Amino acid sequence: IAASVWQEAKCRLGREQAATTLAAMLERFSEIKSPSAYLRSLGQKAEMGLFSCGSMIRALEARAV
């Protein structure tokens, strides 16, 4: 993930939510074709109120069952 994208994600999501989102992305890393683009997209959605890392974590939990 490009440093500029990470900085943008921290600004848009907040430090804690950006870190949680990144950790969740690592769980699916082999499925994500462009991690920088994906994180940028999630940051944009969060800024519009359309993304929360909680839903991402719940989806991971459901996959583990």
N, C-alpha and C positions, 0 to 999 in steps of 0.2 A: 504494500500500500504506500503510495507516494506520501511524503511528509506533508505536502500541502493539503492533501485530501484528509489526512488524519487531523491536522489542525482545524480544518473546516468542520469535520465531524464533531470535534470537541466543542467548537463554538455553537453548532446547531443543536447537538444532542445534550451537551453538558458532559463534563469529564467522566462521571460515573456511568452514565448511560452509554457513552461512546465506548468505554472499556468493556462494558457488559455485551454490547453489540458485537464488538470485535471478538470477544471470547466465543460468543455463539457462532459467529462466522467461521472461526477455526474448527468448530465441530463439523462443519459442512464444507470445509475448504476445498475438497476434491470436486465438489459439485459447482463451485462458483468459478465461472470462467474469467471474470475480471473483478478481483476484489476491490480495487480502487473505484471502479465505476459503480459497483454494487453499494459500497459504503457511501459514496457521494449521493446516490439515489435515495438511500435510507435517510441520510441527513436532510435532503430536500423535503422528503415526506414528513419527517419529524417537525420541520419548521412550519409546515402547513397543518400540523396536528393530526397527521394521518399515519404516524408510526410511533410505536412504543416498544422498547426492547422486551417488555413483559410478554407480549404476544409471541415474540420470537423464541423466548425461553420456553413458554408453554408448548409451542410446536415441537421443540426439541425433546421435551419431556414425553410428549405423546408418541414420538417416533421410537423412544427407548423402551416403551412398554411392549 
